[in-house]
């Protein structure tokens, strides 16, 4: 476990993205509500678990049932594709024809690919998903079941994303990543779609949290929630960003004060095993987060076993934020104590869901 106190809080990095992370969920709500499978996910008041941990309260936003796809990622690509479809005359009466001449392509380490495939299918578009050689083989079958063409290429996520970007340019297809980098900002729409999570949570929670632990890969979930929290509750909640020790892209970029590649072995936190941060997410988190934390695979795997006893089973990726809370309590850092009121996001189900 490593902890970095954010000495850039309130200032951020010198580089500036073309647009900041959005905190306005109204447009997202309007479009997502048109999706026939949309429904708010539950926020659990985990009083018994909070008592066992020795904190005042614990609220967990449960993304496992999100739109039948088992992950918060369902919001991002679905919204980004719906945003394009909204420009079509078919959107209201014949949504399945809205994007029938379009192809969306992406690379995925997990649930983003399923969201792209499912979202494209709703609006009549084609989808192509590149997977690296490290992604479990059965995931390709799940993507094909959603109608996607699957290509296995690259030894890691970054290599598969480059291959997808090259193919998009060659074919004239729409690259829909959940990240952003210099010269590419379409991931902004994906991140904007994630705003529905904190927006729902605001209407479900009855107290202002003292701490929010957010797991991060490229940083999309963490940045969307952070932007919303700062807009709603200001500087009061302490925000802790949790990454795998094998992929500390955001922490190391904050240390370097610029986006960098953070090399490491493959982590069992597969959806968080991203070696480069989204530039847009990094810019937000460097300015607005209070702490950055890295955890080893074994630390997360051990910690999330607690959740099985409370009907909150999840994967190592989905439960990394909870593991961050557990380790903070153990090592007495991040200002956690018996009066703490904590909000977490259970971002996905187990690997078998």
N, C-alpha and C positions, 0 to 999 in steps of 0.2 A: 504493500500500500504506500502510495505517495500522495502528499497534499501540497498544493500550491495556493497560497493566499494571493488573490488577484490584485496586484499593485497598479493595474491599469483601470481599476474600477472607476467609472465616471468619466474617463478620458478615452479609453479604447486605443486602437491602432492608428497610425498615421495614414495608411491607405484607406480609401473610401470607395465602397461599391457604388454602382450606378443608381441604386435605390436601396433604402433601408428595409429591414424586415418589417413586414406589415403587422399592425396590431388591430386592424379594422376587420372584424369578422362578418360585417353585415352583408357584403357581397357574397362571401362564402356561404352564408346561411341561405341566401336566396337561391343560389345555384344547387347546392347540395340537397336542399329540400325537394327539388324536382326529381331526384333519384329515387326510384320506387323502393329500394332496399335500405334507405337511410333511416336510422333511428338513433336517438342518443344512447350512449353507453352508460352503465351505472357508475356511481361513485359510492364506494363502500366506506361506511364509518366503522373502522376496525378497532373497536373499543377494547376487546379482549387481547388482541395482538399488541396494541399500544401499552396496555397494562403489563404484559409480559416483558416488553422492551424497557419499561420504566419511563415512558414519556406521557405527556398529558393527553394527546390525541393523535390519531393516524387516519388519514383519509387516502384511499387508493382508487384512482380512476382506472376502471377495468376495460381495456381495449380489446380483450379477447373475442367478444361477440361482434366487433365492428363490421357491419354490412355483410356479414356472412363470410368474411375473408380472414378473420382471426387476427387482425393487426391494425394498428393506427394508420399504417401505410395506405389502407383503403381510401382514406380521405384525400391524400395528396394527389396521386395520379388521376383519380376519378374527377376531382375538382379541376385539375389542369386541363383535362380532356373536355370536360363539360364547358369550360370557359371558351375553348375554341368552338365547340359545337353551338354555343349560344349565338354565334355570329351567323348561323345557318337558318334559313327560313323553315327548315324541317324540325327545329328543336322542340316545339311544343306539341305538334300533332304526330310527327313521325321521327322520333329521336333516333331510331335505328338506321335512318338514312342520312343523318346529319353529316357524317364524316366518311361516307362509304367509299370515297376516292382517296383516303388518307392512310398512311402507314406510320405508326409510332414505333420507335426503336429505342431500346435502353439496355443498360447492363444492370445486373442485380446480384446482390449477395443474399437475397431472400424475398421478403414480402413486397418490395416495391415492384418487382417484376409481375407478381400476381395482380397487383392493383392496376398496372398499365394494361395487362391483358384483359382484365375484367372491364375496365373503363372503356377501352377501345371497342370491345364487343357490344357494349350498351349502345354506342353511337355509330355502329356499323363500320368501324375502322379495322384495319389489320394491325397486328402487333408482332414484333420480333424482339426476343429477349436474349441477350448474350450472357452466358454464365462462365465464370472462371473454372478452372480444373479443380479448385478446392471446394466448390459447392456440392453438397450431397447429391448423388445421382438421382434419387427419387424426386428431387425438386423439379427436375426437367419434366417429369410426368405430370405434376400438378399444373405446370404452366401450359402444357399441351392440352390438358383438360379444359383450360380456360380459353383455348383457341389460339394460343401463341405459337409462332415458329421459334424454335429454340436452337441456339448455336453455342457450342462449347468452344471457347477460345480464351487463352491467356492463363498465366499461372496464378494470377491474383485479380482482385476486383478492379484495380487500376488498369491493368492490361486489358481486361475484357471491356472496360469502358472506352478505352482508346480504340479498340477494334470496332465497337458499336458506333463511335463517332465517325470513324473512317467510312464505315458502311453507309451511314446516314448521308454523308457528303456525296458519296459515289452514286447513291440511288435517288437522292433528292427527298429522303424521308425526314420525319420530324424526330429529332433526338429529344427524349424526355427523361433527363436525369433528375434525381432527387438532390443533386448537388449543384454548386455554382463555381465557376472559376473564371479567370481572366478571358474575356471574349465570349463567355457563355453565361446567360442569366435566366434561361427558361425554367431552371429549378426554383426560381422565385415563386411561380404559380403553385408548384407542388408544396412548398413550404407554407404558402398562404392557406392552402387547404387544411393544413394541420391545425389552424386556428380554432376549428370547431371543438377540439378537445378541451382547451382551457375555457373556451366560451361556455361549454356545457358545464364544466366543473364550477365555474363562478355561480351558476344558478342553482347548483346542488349542494354547495358547501355552506355551513352556517358560521364559519369563523375565518379570520384571516390567518393563514399559516405563518409560522415563524421560520420554517425551513421547507425548501422544495428541492428534492434530489432528482436530477434528470440524467438518464443515460444518453450517451452520444456516440454516434458513428461519424458521419460527415457533419452532424450537428443540426440537421433540419428540425427534428422534434424539439430539441433543447432550445433552439433559437426562437421558434414559434411560440412556445410556452413562455419563455423568458420575456419576449416582447409584450405578450398579452398581460403577464403578471405585472410588469413595470407600469403598463398603461392603467391597469385596474387598481393595484395596491401600492404603487410607488416603490420606494426603496426598502420598505419594511421587511418583506420576506428575504431570508438568506438563501441564495440560489447556489446549489452545489452541482457541478457537472462531473459525471462519472464516466470514465473510459477504461477499456482494457489496457493493462500494462504493456501488451504487445502492439497496441495501436493508439498511442497517446498523441494523436495528430493535433488536437485542439490545445492541450496543455503545452506541448512543445512549441507550437506556433505562437502561443501567448508569451512564452519565455523568450523566443527569438524575435518577437514583435513583428512577425510577418508570416504568411502561410509557408509551411515547410512540409516535406515528406518525412514521416516518422516511421522508420523501418522497424521490423520486428517479426517474430515467428507468427504462425497462424494461431489465432485465438479460438477457443470454443465458443466465444461470444460472436458468432458468425456475422450477425447483422450489424454489429458494432466494430467489426474488424476492418476498419477503413484507415488507410495510412495517410490520407490527405483530407484536410477539412474543406467543407464548403466555404468559399470566401465570404459569402454573404452571412452565413451563420457565425463564422469566426469573428467578423466585425462586430456583430451584435453581442456575442458572448464575452469578448474581451472587454467590452464597455460595461456590461450589465450583470455578469455573474460575479459571485463573491469568492467562490473557491473552485479549484479544479482538482480532481481526484483520479488516481489510477488504481485499479484492483487487478490482482492476478486471477487467472481462471479458477484456481482452487479456492480462493477467497470468496468468489461469487458463487461457485457451485455449492460450497458449504453453507453459505448464508441463506440461499433461497430455499433450502430444504424446509425452513420454518413455514413457508407459505403453503406447503402441502397440507398442513394441519388446519388450515383456515379456508379451504376451498379456493385457493388463489394460486394454484400450480401454474408455473410459467417456465420459459426457457431461461438460459443464462443471459441472453440478450434482453429479454423482457423484464427480468428482475434485477438488473445491475443497479438500478437506482435504490431498490430496497437493500441490496448488499452494501451500498454506500452508507446508508443509514445505520445498518448494523455495525459496520466497522468504525463509523464515527462515534457511536456510543461506546464501543470497546476501547478506543484510543482517546476518548474525551477531546475530540477536536470539532471544528466548525461551529462551536458555540452551542452544541446540543446538550440539553440537560433535562431534568424531570418536568420542567414547565413547557417543553417544546411541543409545538403543534405542527405536524409534518404532513405534507401532501406529496404523493408519489403517483407515477403513471405506469401501470402494468401494460407494457406496450404490445405484447403478443402472448399467444398461448404457448403450450409446449410444442416440441418438435413434431409430435404426432398429431397435433390438431389440424 
